Amino acid sequence: MRQLLFLLIGIYTSQFSFAQSHKKIHTDAIVIDTHNDFISTSIEKKVSFEQSLKGITHSDLKRMKQGGIDIQIFSIFCDENYGKGTAFAFANQEMDSMYAIIKRNPTKTMLVKSPADLEAAVKAGKLGCMMGVEGGHMIEDRLDYLDSLYQRGARYMTLTWNNSTEWASSAADERANANLGHPYGLNAFGEKIVQHMNALGMIVDISHVGEKTFYDAVRISKKPVIASHSCAYSLCPVPRNMTDDQIKALGKNGGVIHLNFNSGFVDSSFPAKNRAFIKKHQAEKDSLLKLNPSDFFANMRINEKYKSEIDDARPTLSQLLDHLDHIVKLIGVDHVGLGSDFDGINSSPRELNDVADMPLITKALLERGYSKTDIKKILGGNFMRVFKENQQ
């Protein structure tokens, strides 16, 4: 009986020690999430970052703290319905929202524009707020607009969203063989934009771009690029994920691919399940499209309203980390990070319901045998390297 008691005490002690270990590693690490769409969501839902928004959004200030997030890159985003005359203005409106959040919470947040700012935010225990422009259409084909967004704090730009620009083709359009009226990839002006971003110190983000655009970008860029929120195509073949050859090319460039938590990019069986779910509610979706012609937002609303129906189809955290393992095997642990896409996605792995659940990733990485050093690279160290190299 005593032996059994000692065995049970030993198991409990070991489990407690492991739990303490993963929490300490997560706390000690600089945790950076390279993509979160709270700004767009907050404008649409008319909510504030300081509110308790559990069950309404994936993110709020309190849950960021609970999740141990040190640096959050907030997406500056508008969809394809914005173009010349509207897109740049909306980007600035979202930046105004970011500035307002920081102004309201000066003891808890600060704007990060440089690696020195990043280190200062971590040292002060404040949430470091960075911005990334999600879609080259927001510069409206103007370099001075690019300069303006950089001056206001944008530190990466995703060359395209799902919609192509006059100078770059998107993954969605390339895979659909869309007739853009110009060749796929970067044209001369697109190459100039990449070069100008290098000169500014603005990171080139290749999530969402087509393969031709991707290869043009890594050829032109003299600095490491990132995929701010993408996964591996060989594990989940959707247009937004990266092929093994793309991942290898990104590794040679010195860049980092940050894992997207979107269920549809994690599990190859999820898109079919999601299509069946949307089809079931097609009439309601059609009504939503009459109010707002964005397919993206209509799907978001349907998923939110009928959340319990789609929850069973969600992948696991283990499936998400299979993508990480795959990338590490291809190009090493120095080239992978986290780009959740929280508040911009309809569904995430079952264990990752919101930003407060981020420590579970550290726990799972430990269970998979990743070292403390490697975990710190994945959680934020790899992005910090790319940020510094782009700012030099």
Protein Blocks (a to p, Z undefined) as FASTA:
>chain_A
ZZmmmmmmmmmmmmmmmmmmmmmmmmmpccddfbdcklmmmmmnopafkbccehkambdf
klmmmnopabdcddddddfkbcehjlmmmmmmmmmmmmmmmmmmmmlgccdfbfklmmmm
mmnopacdddddedjklnnopaklmmmmmmnopabdcfbafbdcfkbccfklmmnopaeh
paehjdfklmmmmmmmmmnopacdfehiafklmmmmmmmpmcdcddfbdcdfkloccfkb
ccfklmmmmmmnopacdddfbfklmpmklmmmmmmmmmmmmmmmmmmmmmpmcfklmmmm
mmmmmmmmmmmmpccfklmmmmmmmmmmmnojklgccdekpoiafbdcfklmbfklmmmm
mmmmmmnopafklmmmmmmmmmmmmmmmmmZZ
